[in-house]
């Protein structure tokens, strides 16, 4: 019994293992899903204007480049090409 108590006391006296250091490693979480054209096309005119894409920061920043025909709206083809380009990898 005394040996048991001594071994238990010895285990309790050992220092706890140090916590793992914090790292700046990238997150292993999957990236956010790409927006769906139909969800962004609020007025259902089959095109996206700047107002409709305003809640998507990356698409808003890329709007002028994505709008390849320069008509001020994104067609479904233009949008799909942007999604494929930005999610490829």
C-alpha positions as CSV (number, residue, x, y, z in Angstrom):
1,X,0.0,0.0,0.0
2,X,2.8,2.4,0.9
3,X,4.5,1.6,-2.4
4,X,1.3,2.4,-4.3
5,X,1.0,5.8,-2.4
6,X,4.6,6.6,-3.2
7,X,4.3,5.8,-6.9
8,X,1.1,7.9,-7.1
9,X,2.8,10.8,-5.4
10,X,5.7,10.5,-7.8
11,X,3.4,10.7,-10.8
12,X,1.6,13.7,-9.4
13,X,4.9,15.5,-8.8
14,X,6.0,15.2,-12.4
15,X,5.6,18.4,-14.4
16,X,2.9,18.5,-17.0
17,X,3.9,18.3,-20.6
18,X,4.3,21.8,-22.1
19,X,1.5,23.0,-24.3
20,X,2.1,22.8,-28.0
21,X,3.4,26.2,-29.2
22,X,1.1,28.3,-31.3
23,X,1.9,28.3,-35.0
24,X,1.2,30.5,-37.9
25,X,0.4,27.4,-40.0
26,X,-2.4,27.9,-42.5
27,X,-5.9,26.7,-41.5
28,X,-6.8,23.2,-42.5
29,X,-10.4,24.3,-42.9
30,X,-11.8,24.1,-46.4
31,X,-12.1,27.5,-48.2
32,X,-15.5,29.1,-48.3
33,X,-17.7,27.8,-51.1
34,X,-17.9,29.9,-54.2
35,X,-21.1,32.0,-54.4
36,X,-23.8,30.7,-56.7
37,X,-24.8,32.9,-59.6
38,X,-28.5,32.3,-58.9
39,X,-28.1,33.5,-55.3
40,X,-26.3,36.7,-56.3
41,X,-28.7,37.5,-59.2
42,X,-31.3,39.1,-56.9
43,X,-33.4,40.7,-59.7
44,X,-33.3,37.5,-61.8
45,X,-32.3,39.3,-65.0
46,X,-29.6,36.6,-65.7
47,X,-26.8,39.2,-65.2
48,X,-24.9,40.5,-62.1
49,X,-24.4,44.2,-61.6
50,X,-22.1,45.8,-59.1
51,X,-24.9,46.1,-56.5
52,X,-25.6,42.4,-56.7
53,X,-22.0,41.4,-56.2
54,X,-21.2,44.0,-53.5
55,X,-21.4,41.5,-50.7
56,X,-18.6,39.4,-52.2
57,X,-15.4,41.4,-51.7
58,X,-13.2,39.4,-54.1
59,X,-15.7,39.6,-56.9
60,X,-16.3,43.3,-56.3
61,X,-12.6,43.9,-56.6
62,X,-12.3,41.9,-59.7
63,X,-15.5,43.1,-61.4
64,X,-13.9,45.2,-64.1
65,X,-11.6,42.3,-65.1
66,X,-14.3,39.7,-64.9
67,X,-16.6,41.9,-67.1
68,X,-14.8,40.9,-70.3
69,X,-17.3,42.5,-72.6
70,X,-17.3,45.7,-70.6
71,X,-21.1,46.1,-70.5
72,X,-21.2,46.8,-66.7
73,X,-22.8,43.4,-65.9
74,X,-21.5,39.9,-65.5
75,X,-23.0,37.2,-67.6
76,X,-23.3,33.7,-66.2
77,X,-20.4,32.7,-68.5
78,X,-18.2,35.5,-67.2
79,X,-19.1,34.6,-63.6
80,X,-18.4,30.9,-64.2
81,X,-15.0,31.6,-65.7
82,X,-14.1,33.8,-62.6
83,X,-15.3,31.0,-60.2
84,X,-13.2,28.4,-62.1
85,X,-10.2,30.6,-62.1
86,X,-10.3,31.5,-58.5
87,X,-11.2,28.0,-57.1
88,X,-8.6,26.2,-59.3
89,X,-5.7,24.9,-57.3
